[in-house]
Amino acid sequence: MNLTTSELAKFSNFCRDNNFHIPIESTEIFLKYRTSKRISSLEENLKYLFYLVPKDKETQNTFKNLIYRYFNFSFENSNHEAFHIIKEYFDIDDYLLNTLNEINNGNLSELDRMSIDLISNDIVADFTRPVSDLYWLNQIKKTESYQNFLNMFDNLQISNFSQLTNQLNKKSMEKLLDTTILEKIRDERNKQKTAYEPSELEPRRELNETDFLFASQEERKLLLEQTYQLGNKLAVKYKRFTKEASKGRLFFRKTIRKSLESGGVLEKIILKPKLRHKPKLTIVCDISGSMALNSLFGVTLLYGMVSKFSSIKAFVFIDGITEISKTLRTIKKNEIETIFSRWSEFVKSDGHSDYQKSFEELLESDRVKKGTLIVIGDARNNYRNISQQLISNLADKYQKIFWINPEQKKYWNTGDSQMNKFEPINSRTVEVRNYKQLKQFVKDLDFKKVLTS
Amino acid sequence: MNTKDLSIDELEKIGYYTNQDLVNVVNAARFLNKPLLIEGPAGTGKTYLAKTLSKLLDLDLIRLQCHEGIDEDRAVYEWNYKKQLLSIQSKDDNSNLFSEEYLIKRPLLSALTCEVDSLLLIDEIDRADEEFEALLLEILAENQITIPEMGTVKGKDNKVIILTSNNTRELSDALRRRCIYLYLDFPTIDIEKKVLINTIDNITEDEAVKYASLIAYVRNLNLNKIPSLIESVEWVKFNIFNKSNTSENLGILLKDKSDHKLYLESIENLDEPNNK
């Protein structure tokens, strides 16, 4: 079967409906390549479409997913996810070997069958209960049949080194099985249409659009890694701007070149441009209970920024502020979570978030003039007052304030949330619930405009 | 210029082991005459791919290493002002000071005007400033450079352009749009095995499989710095040469103290079920 042009147009429409735009340029290039290379089979066509359209790793994944949903075609797992068949498998277990081989060849029917089996037979699931899909996944993970299946990997007599490969296989099998089960649970809940929150019932989302709170453990690990890199990028972006112009020294090459116009006489001395003031960046993160897992992402972002440059200051607060830039610089990337085990160090009085006191302390301890402030927090102040004096002090001290709120926009200013007090002084207030929004925030943040305006 | 498609075998003959996807993308980029943007973690052989291609296709390698603060003068062209000064003082006739005679060609311009087939490698583009990307756009899209004093220099269609990025900074969409994208990941066990067998003397196939699976396992641990392909190959080479076991000479493989600890612990845990 060939991929006709009309089919391609339909697919491109389908992508647009799912917020993914295939540039006309790319389509043109693809068609040109196809005709001159005479690519005929559907599989080859899709492959080259995949090579030519997406322009970064994340869009690659999105696009792969879209192709799967529209054409029901999945690419060979050429990377880590594929199983490596070791020779011990041949001796022992036919079933295991067959399953692995089939998955390697892109046939996931056995996994589907098993997941449906697990959902319908092994747990008594009442999908109307107001819990997230992950709850049901964890229920399934506890069942005997699930564990028996994974234990197949352990019951083999294998030499040490093959054991390592075996462990890898087991890990990726678990990952694959979990995703399939989650998908089936979502399908099932969709069918019943009685589950509690409609937003959870939509078809499986992209990793980038997965809510930080609803990501599974595996997804969270990936997201944290991406967040760390984003922190690095944000720091680089900030640093590039401040470094751009050094302190009015002689710009030798340009001076000489300029002198040529006047026949080699050094008529005009050109200096490197000077900054009006050195901008400072302070970033604070609320790590109180109401922030839940979001604070883990916040602190990872801090870590990513702080580990890159020493002039960036990072603070965390609950009911009092603590500077953690030094602490963060001494720990390793895989130890970030240990920050939260020292929660008691950050609690100054009762352990409920207190924006009034925290910001007062921030104003005292941060000796920067005319800096930039980035706040990660939900502005839930536990019904304590936030004084007008504080707001104006903040606005005076910091030239620009950016606010990242991990709460859904519709819940802002409800209950004890006092977002409306801060909003007028913020240059930008954004809702960040997933990686995509975070990335957009970093992308839009233009220090140049902010700091010199 | 030779536009015949490459095949996996050709690459393997010259010592580059890879999968079909990569070969397809490279072929597409060459056929369409578009620059190839390679992204991926450090140590996966991005620069090495460019070197291999230049060797295989018999192209001159012109390399531009990007760094912070790189600008037009160092990357594209510069006027030889010393020569211009001398010429003003010595000559009476007004020959054009802004002609090719007084031009110092930097990598980008020399690649563009190169008579022989060449491969232009713009290495670690993410280290350069964002403004520098804008400079590149004209070359990448139109294959030409405009010098204000002289006019436009048009290049020939006899080159392959490769950009590499370590992803420390987000590249602009404008740059991405003009390229063909390739993500290079760490090698799979099979590829690692092939590399080991072919680069190390006296290694048996059995040992190669063992080490390949060990390294794949190590890369999957929660390490601070994931060992690159070169590091792993050097480590195995040294271990085979000295007949040492897998918990020695870790300094070659892992460059972090806590990583050593993590590695040794996980290897230990793994041995337990087999000893029972």
HADDOCK unambig.tbl for C-alpha pairs under 7 A between the chains (distance, minus, plus):
assign (segid A and resid 51 and name CA) (segid B and resid 25 and name CA) 6.30 0.50 0.50
assign (segid A and resid 52 and name CA) (segid B and resid 180 and name CA) 6.20 0.50 0.50
assign (segid A and resid 55 and name CA) (segid B and resid 176 and name CA) 5.89 0.50 0.50
assign (segid A and resid 55 and name CA) (segid B and resid 177 and name CA) 6.92 0.50 0.50
assign (segid A and resid 55 and name CA) (segid B and resid 181 and name CA) 5.36 0.50 0.50
assign (segid A and resid 56 and name CA) (segid B and resid 181 and name CA) 6.82 0.50 0.50
assign (segid A and resid 57 and name CA) (segid B and resid 183 and name CA) 6.76 0.50 0.50
assign (segid A and resid 79 and name CA) (segid B and resid 188 and name CA) 6.47 0.50 0.50
assign (segid A and resid 80 and name CA) (segid B and resid 188 and name CA) 6.50 0.50 0.50
assign (segid A and resid 160 and name CA) (segid B and resid 271 and name CA) 6.58 0.50 0.50
assign (segid A and resid 161 and name CA) (segid B and resid 210 and name CA) 5.22 0.50 0.50
assign (segid A and resid 161 and name CA) (segid B and resid 213 and name CA) 6.78 0.50 0.50
assign (segid A and resid 161 and name CA) (segid B and resid 214 and name CA) 6.48 0.50 0.50
assign (segid A and resid 162 and name CA) (segid B and resid 210 and name CA) 6.80 0.50 0.50
assign (segid A and resid 164 and name CA) (segid B and resid 213 and name CA) 6.33 0.50 0.50
assign (segid A and resid 164 and name CA) (segid B and resid 214 and name CA) 6.19 0.50 0.50
assign (segid A and resid 164 and name CA) (segid B and resid 217 and name CA) 6.09 0.50 0.50
assign (segid A and resid 165 and name CA) (segid B and resid 213 and name CA) 5.44 0.50 0.50
assign (segid A and resid 165 and name CA) (segid B and resid 217 and name CA) 6.87 0.50 0.50
assign (segid A and resid 168 and name CA) (segid B and resid 217 and name CA) 6.50 0.50 0.50
assign (segid A and resid 232 and name CA) (segid B and resid 168 and name CA) 6.89 0.50 0.50
assign (segid A and resid 233 and name CA) (segid B and resid 168 and name CA) 5.86 0.50 0.50
assign (segid A and resid 233 and name CA) (segid B and resid 169 and name CA) 5.03 0.50 0.50
assign (segid A and resid 233 and name CA) (segid B and resid 170 and name CA) 7.00 0.50 0.50
assign (segid A and resid 257 and name CA) (segid B and resid 81 and name CA) 6.48 0.50 0.50
assign (segid A and resid 263 and name CA) (segid B and resid 88 and name CA) 6.95 0.50 0.50
assign (segid A and resid 264 and name CA) (segid B and resid 85 and name CA) 6.12 0.50 0.50
assign (segid A and resid 332 and name CA) (segid B and resid 224 and name CA) 6.87 0.50 0.50
assign (segid A and resid 333 and name CA) (segid B and resid 224 and name CA) 6.17 0.50 0.50
assign (segid A and resid 334 and name CA) (segid B and resid 222 and name CA) 6.74 0.50 0.50
assign (segid A and resid 334 and name CA) (segid B and resid 224 and name CA) 6.72 0.50 0.50
